[in-house]
Amino acid sequence: MSTIPQIVKDSRASMDKSLESSKRELASIRTGKASVSLLDTVRVDAYGQSLPLNQVASVSAPEPRLLTVTPWDKGQVQVIEKALRESDLGLNPMTQAGTIRVPLPALNEERRRDLVKVVHKLAEEARIGIRHARTEGRDKLKKLEKVSEDDVKHAEKDMQKMHDDFMARIDELVKGKEAEIMEV
């Protein structure tokens, strides 16, 4: 049997998931500075399975426009380099003494605009997740029995406020990322 606080708590958790997922995805979008999280989405076909890059190598950012990838198993260098080259990040890795150097090209205006579009698409996916969590919570509230209408109305108000807070946080994330991308 669900209770109002439980339903509100579940909705908040669901909204949180959408926000956190969005934060992770936005962190992987490249800006002018090298960031190790940039390669979080790269998957490598190693040992007969598709693994995240950070499970087969260590990634560091020794310079603002360079990432280095050091495979833990030197036999995986070519596989990792291929995965980096084929990722949709537009990178051109080079291997040097068992370490893969990944220089980050400068972003031109057109590339920046494309990245901003990607940011907006990711943000919209997060907004959909948040709206979905609110709708699901509302539906559960309406199905509750032996609960006063006032309590349900208050819970719906709380949920709407929570929804609005999460939407504002997404907007802040987007604004920040957009400014970071467009900064020359």
C-alpha positions as CSV (number, residue, x, y, z in Angstrom):
1,M,0.0,0.0,0.0
2,S,1.5,3.3,-1.1
3,T,1.3,6.4,1.1
4,I,1.5,10.1,0.0
5,P,5.0,10.6,1.4
6,Q,6.2,7.4,-0.3
7,I,4.8,8.5,-3.7
8,V,6.3,12.0,-3.4
9,K,9.6,10.4,-2.4
10,D,9.6,8.0,-5.4
11,S,8.8,10.9,-7.7
12,R,11.7,12.9,-6.3
13,A,14.0,9.9,-6.8
14,S,12.8,9.5,-10.4
15,M,13.3,13.2,-11.1
16,D,16.8,13.1,-9.5
17,K,17.7,10.2,-11.8
18,S,16.8,12.2,-14.8
19,L,18.8,15.2,-13.6
20,E,21.9,13.1,-12.7
21,S,21.8,11.3,-16.0
22,S,21.6,14.7,-17.8
23,K,24.5,16.0,-15.8
24,R,26.7,13.0,-16.7
25,E,25.8,13.3,-20.4
26,L,26.4,17.0,-20.4
27,A,29.8,16.5,-18.8
28,S,30.8,14.3,-21.7
29,I,30.2,17.0,-24.2
30,R,33.4,18.6,-25.3
31,T,34.2,22.2,-24.7
32,G,37.5,23.9,-25.2
33,K,39.2,22.4,-22.2
34,A,40.3,18.8,-21.8
35,S,38.3,16.9,-19.2
36,V,38.7,13.2,-18.4
37,S,34.9,12.8,-18.3
38,L,34.9,13.6,-22.0
39,L,35.7,9.9,-22.7
40,D,33.1,8.4,-20.3
41,T,30.9,7.5,-23.2
42,V,33.6,5.7,-25.2
43,R,33.2,1.9,-25.1
44,V,36.0,-0.5,-26.0
45,D,35.6,-4.1,-27.4
46,A,38.0,-5.9,-25.1
47,Y,38.1,-9.4,-23.8
48,G,35.1,-10.4,-25.8
49,Q,32.8,-7.7,-24.4
50,S,32.1,-4.0,-24.8
51,L,33.6,-2.2,-21.8
52,P,33.7,1.5,-20.7
53,L,37.1,3.0,-21.5
54,N,37.7,3.7,-17.8
55,Q,37.6,-0.1,-17.1
56,V,40.5,-0.9,-19.5
57,A,42.7,2.2,-19.2
58,S,43.4,5.3,-17.1
59,V,42.6,8.7,-18.6
60,S,44.3,12.0,-17.6
61,A,44.4,15.6,-18.8
62,P,48.0,16.7,-18.5
63,E,47.4,19.8,-20.6
64,P,44.3,22.0,-21.4
65,R,44.1,20.6,-25.0
66,L,45.4,17.1,-24.5
67,L,44.1,13.8,-22.9
68,T,46.3,10.8,-22.4
69,V,45.0,7.3,-22.2
70,T,47.2,4.6,-20.6
71,P,45.9,1.1,-21.2
72,W,46.4,-1.3,-18.2
73,D,47.0,-4.1,-20.7
74,K,49.5,-3.0,-23.4
75,G,47.9,-5.5,-25.8
76,Q,44.8,-3.4,-25.9
77,V,46.4,-0.2,-27.3
78,Q,45.2,-0.7,-30.9
79,V,41.6,-1.6,-29.8
80,I,41.4,1.4,-27.6
81,E,42.8,3.8,-30.2
82,K,40.2,2.4,-32.7
83,A,37.4,2.9,-30.3
84,L,38.5,6.5,-29.7
85,R,38.8,7.2,-33.4
86,E,35.3,5.7,-34.1
87,S,33.6,7.5,-31.3
88,D,31.3,10.4,-32.3
89,L,33.6,12.9,-30.5
90,G,35.7,13.8,-33.6
91,L,39.0,12.8,-32.0
92,N,42.3,11.8,-33.7
93,P,44.3,9.7,-31.2
94,M,48.0,8.8,-31.7
95,T,49.9,6.1,-29.9
96,Q,53.3,6.9,-28.5
97,A,55.3,4.3,-26.4
98,G,52.2,2.5,-25.1
99,T,50.3,5.7,-24.3
100,I,47.6,7.1,-26.4
101,R,47.7,10.8,-26.8
102,V,44.4,12.5,-27.7
103,P,44.8,16.1,-28.9
104,L,41.6,18.1,-28.7
105,P,41.0,20.2,-31.9
106,A,39.9,23.8,-31.5
107,L,36.2,24.2,-31.9
108,N,35.0,26.3,-34.8
109,E,31.7,28.3,-34.7
110,E,29.7,25.7,-36.6
111,R,30.9,22.8,-34.3
112,R,30.0,24.9,-31.3
113,R,26.5,25.5,-32.6
114,D,26.1,21.7,-33.2
115,L,27.2,21.0,-29.6
116,V,24.7,23.5,-28.3
117,K,22.0,21.7,-30.2
118,V,23.1,18.4,-28.7
119,V,23.0,20.1,-25.2
120,H,19.4,21.2,-25.9
121,K,18.4,17.7,-27.0
122,L,19.8,16.1,-23.9
123,A,18.1,18.7,-21.7
124,E,14.8,18.0,-23.4
125,E,15.2,14.3,-22.6
126,A,15.8,15.1,-19.0
127,R,12.7,17.4,-18.9
128,I,10.6,14.6,-20.4
129,G,11.9,12.3,-17.6
130,I,11.0,14.8,-15.0
131,R,7.5,15.4,-16.4
132,H,7.0,11.7,-16.6
133,A,7.9,11.3,-12.9
134,R,5.4,14.0,-12.0
135,T,2.6,12.4,-14.1
136,E,3.3,9.0,-12.7
137,G,3.2,10.4,-9.1
138,R,-0.1,12.2,-9.8
139,D,-1.6,9.0,-11.2
140,K,-0.6,7.1,-8.1
141,L,-2.0,9.9,-5.8
142,K,-5.4,9.7,-7.6
143,K,-5.6,6.0,-7.1
144,L,-5.1,6.2,-3.3
145,E,-8.0,5.2,-1.1
146,K,-9.0,6.4,2.3
147,V,-7.1,9.7,1.9
148,S,-8.7,13.1,2.0
149,E,-8.9,15.2,-1.1
150,D,-7.1,18.0,0.6
151,D,-4.1,15.8,1.4
152,V,-4.0,14.7,-2.3
153,K,-4.2,18.3,-3.4
154,H,-1.4,19.3,-1.1
155,A,0.8,16.4,-2.4
156,E,0.1,17.4,-6.0
157,K,1.1,21.0,-5.2
158,D,4.3,19.7,-3.6
159,M,5.0,17.6,-6.6
160,Q,4.4,20.5,-9.0
161,K,6.8,22.7,-6.9
162,M,9.4,19.8,-7.0
163,H,8.9,19.5,-10.8
164,D,9.4,23.3,-11.3
165,D,12.6,23.2,-9.1
166,F,14.0,20.4,-11.2
167,M,13.1,22.1,-14.5
168,A,14.9,25.3,-13.2
169,R,18.0,23.2,-12.3
170,I,18.0,21.7,-15.9
171,D,17.7,25.2,-17.3
172,E,20.7,26.3,-15.2
173,L,22.8,23.4,-16.4
174,V,22.0,24.2,-20.0
175,K,22.8,27.8,-19.6
176,G,26.1,27.0,-18.0
177,K,27.1,24.4,-20.6
178,E,26.0,26.7,-23.4
179,A,28.2,29.5,-22.1
180,E,31.1,27.1,-21.7
181,I,30.7,25.8,-25.3
182,M,30.4,29.3,-26.9
183,E,33.3,30.7,-24.9
184,V,36.2,31.2,-27.3
